[in-house]
Amino acid sequence: MPVPRLMSWPRVALAAFVVSFSIAPTTVSAADADDTKLKLLIIDGQNNHTAWPKTTAMMRDFYEASGRFTVDVNRSKFTWKGGKLLEEYPLDDGKEYQDLSEPKPDPDFKPDFAAYDVVVSNFGWKAAPWPEETQQALEKFVANGGGLVIVHAADNSFGNWLEFNRMIGLGGWDGRNEKSGPYVYVNEQGEVVRDMTPGGGGSHGPQHEYQIVVRDADHPITRGMPRAWLHVQDELYQKLRGPAENMHILATAYADPKYRGTGRHEPMIMTIHYGDGRVFHTPMGHDDKSFACTGFITTMLRGTEWAATGDVTLTEIPQDFPGPYESRKR
């Protein structure tokens, strides 16, 4: 697939992914060690992408394995599209859940966002509205400096929630149209385009491998990555639209017309500032296959740490990081 002609792609040396801590076990307790880690909350329960129980488990594993995070999961009591994966990947938290044939609001879904440094949403399209108290709590958490991570179908959620759309920058489906904001993409000259053409927000063609093109190589999330790397088979979201306020595009992917694409360079890694808080947003991550991409995992770890702190300490590029024409997965 083509990449912007104005850019060249230098070779980037790949280093081993190493996370180490100099902690003397005789003087520092396990509780004290955990106090040095970022507190992360994954929220899920209703998502049209049926892999969500497994992808939550995968996220929990790679966040904890990084050594940078402690992880909790808060799930809505009424779940949707969980199926047998809920049995294969249970939370074992002692709570009772009901997997329903249609999404249903959970009046008791009230996570304590303020107890965490960063919240990762694994909700999706058609997720039932949260209680107003919970919506306001998330708005306050992020505006006051908390971190938020939006992965794939999480940007399909809550199309009528104005402040959520401002937090995520761009979204698709769930009634989004020109009233939600412009289509945003990058043209062949590397310029960001805000297109107010009427129409619905969100589409994609068949899953395929596609190349991620880094647009800002100096940002902490993308620093040191190859300027182009091949993502494994995944949905390529396109024609996302929204307020796109205080949004910065770090990387794009070319939506090739041969895969029913727009022929445009669509945003794939974005940051958004909302009040004093930071939001990391990636439309990648349809299912467990795409979650296994080393580039995706690295991007999620870095993006989540940045959302929590404004900086990235997980700076090493893994030895199995993909190259421009070769995808790599775990």
Summary of the structure (lengths in Angstrom):
residues: 330
radius of gyration: 19.0
end to end distance: 24.1
largest distance: 64.0
contacts: 1102
relative contact order: 0.16
helix: 23%
strand: 26%
